[in-house]
Amino acid sequence: MATLLYRLGRTAFRRRWLVALLWAVILGGLGFGAVKAPAASDSGTSFMPGIEAQKAFDLIGERFPGASANGANARIVFVAQHGEKVTAADNRAAIDTFVKEADAAPEVSGAVNPFTAKAVSRDGSTAYATVNYKVKAADLTDADKTALQKAIDQARASGLTVEVGGTALAEQAAASGSSEAIGIALAAVVLLITFGSLAAAGLPLLTAVIGVGTSMLGIIVLGSTFGLTATTGTLASMLGLAVGIDYALFVVSRYREERANGHEPREAAGLAVGTAGSAVVFAGLTVVIALAGLSVIGVPLLTKMGLCAAGAVAVAVLIALTLVPALLGMWPHAVLSRTTRKRGRSKPQTDNVGSRWARFVLRRPVAVLVLSVVGLGTLALPAAHLEMGMPGAESKPTSSTERRAYDDLAHGFGAGFNGPLTVVADVKGAHDPKAAVARLTKEITATRGVVSVSVPRFNQAGDTALFSAVPATGPNDERTKDLIHTIRAERPALERGTGATFKVTGSTAMDIDVAQALQDALVPYLAVILGLALVLLLVVFRSVLVPVKAAFGFLLSVLAALGSVVAVFQWGWGAGLLGVEQPGPIMSLMPIFLVGIVFGLAMDYEVFLVARMREAYVHGDRAPQAVVTGFRHSARVVVAAAVIMIAVFSGFVSAQESMIKTIGFGLAVAVLFDAFVVRMAIVPAVLALLGDRAWWLPRWLDRLLPRVDVEGSELTTEAGAHGTGPADLRPLPVEETRV
């Protein structure tokens, strides 16, 4: 592996203009294809096939044509002034006027009057009107929204309190481009501090942007063929930028190191790609494993997001191995430090903060290990109480009209009104369909926890009925979950007695089913990615214990991050500091995202850091000194990469959307724990305790495993063939430090 990559790096350096031209052609071709490509269709409605709520939703779409249309909607909530009722003549006239004006808009398929639909609270203080559109929320024009807003303003002018829920006027999350721009700016600052050179800081940013551009254009080109949308490319954009900077950062850093050791530019590029590039390849493979593993979850959207992101990571690896050395060939001296540019060779650094920290840990391995494990274990305790769901309008700030509409409906109609259950009854096998549905509604009405059941609506064929049941508790209440399980548990008896069958769906049931399915899939997902990663790391490090230690450290950091998320966003500890107004269940996708993304980044840091220790050990360092050598050469760039990631993810914490805020916080603290506690403390402490045993591998297994030479032990022979003597490739003599 190292020899092949060494040759690739030298070739890319020598054929730099050809390599740059090839990437320019690829980028230009994809850009042209993206312009000509048809728009991707997002008409698919199946979020998670196999769960009951999704099956019921699909049945409704089949038996009630048009009922499953994803057109925009708006729920307008009217609240009378204190002591008044919405049924008063003036208030009723204002609401009637609103309905007429809203119904007259071109894209509106219908506006439902609350007085004809009996959508008035028992005390008469609250009513709501529903406005349905023919097109999706994303397709509504400014004129459509302005017309609705004008009608709302007129109703408010009458003295009514008017709030708006639904999708038509929902505030959209800020575009991801601004977050990426902030991330690039923060990365530039960190890289400039790390390298002290504008060119060295700018090159990783340039290649990362090229990689992200290539990946995103590729997603657009393939969008119509594979059903890829902007949503499926979100993860690819974020991770492509992250790993693109990281991978280029490590290659450039190793190039600077080899130049400081006196190697000429082309040779230094070959050595950088042969050594750091080998680590990049295997780090990229671990990330690809984690992302491709999302396909085992069974969610089509997650599968597409994972595969797109895996493709973006693969592009980042290719760019680090080819375009980075090519650009180094164009500006071979610009990325060097001032000292190296002036002298052509700088004195090897025998001591720095990284090596001093490593010696500190090596002197006190037990204390550092115990303190780190206990600390992360304590932070992980709240994860045992994780409750998953899908945050809705109740999680929005009280300053938003969606949140106020939610609260007004809960106050006027009960907490469960915001999450009604939809029941679809299939009566094809029933002797008397109407009698079967009547018995079904009677039984569900009598179920404890159900406030009301609507009048059933049959389809044209008369073989399917649809009705809703309003729970007494809110959508995220544990009692609502128990109610759904209770209704479903009654199904066998009802089916035997009537010959009819039914399924429960609706947004509340869908969220509960999705959360349960994702929770069930989490352990298999972990097993898949950990198993494959252990095999890969076994091949890379030729050690049994190092991969096990890496997996254990990853689990610690992920559980600690999950525990922190639960403490803040579910329990509300310190929530006010982050602008979290309403603690509640954690987004169902959050644990899966956290595990997948953090696993990839954690293995990046593990491979980059430990591969350098392995390299020093293979080249003759004692086990303790190899740890110090690895930290001396790699700690600074690992810390820089981690700080960049933390800064980028922390930027999302300021978002108003609860889901984005949660993901940003979770990823930021996970990277913080993994990079600074696991990799910088637990890893050297464990290796200090293991000593030479850390690199133990049974002979029979050593014979079976392929040799990939990540540490570059074969490069001496290869470099000799290109005119570089073996002595030039051996590590320069460094005064050994007592540990």
Buried (B, 14 or more C-beta within 10 A) or exposed (E): BBBBBBBBBBBBBBBBEEBBEBBEEBBEEBBEBBEEBEEBEBEEEBBBEEBBBBBBBBBBBEBBEEBBBEBBBBBBBBBBEEEBBBBEEEBBEBBBBBBEBBBEBEBBBEBBBBBEEEBBBEEBBBBBBBBBBBBBBEEBEEEBBEBBEEBBEBBBEBEBBBBBBBBBBBEEEBEBEEBBEBBBEBBBEBBBEBBEBEBBBBBBBBBBBBBBBBBBBBBBBBBEEEBBBBEBBBBBBBBBBBBBBBBBBBBBBBBBBBBBBBBBBBBBBBBBBBBBBBBBBBBBBBBBBBBBBBBBBBBBBBBBBBBBBBBBBBBBBBBBBBBBBBBBBEBBEBBBBEEBBEEEEBEBEEEEEBBBBBBEBBEEBEEBBEBBBEBBEEBBEBBEEBBBBBBBBBBBBEEBBBBBBBBBBBBBBBBBBBBBBBBBBBBEEBEEBEEBBBBBBEBBEEBEBBBBBBEBEBBEEEBBBBBBBBBBBBBBBEBBBBBBEBBBEBBEEBBEEBBBBBBBBBBBBBBBBBBBBBBEBBEEBBEBBBEBBBEBBBBBBBBBBBBBBBBEBBBBBBBBBBBBBBBBBBEBBEBEEBEBBBBBBBBBBBBBBBBBBBBBBBBBBBBBBBBBBBBBBBBEBBBBBBBBBBBBBBBBBBBBBBBBBBBBBBBBBBBBBBBBBBBBBBBBBBBBBBBBBBBBBBBBBBBBEBEEEBBBBEEEEEEEEEEBBBBBBBBBEBBEEEEBEEEBBEBEEBEEBEB
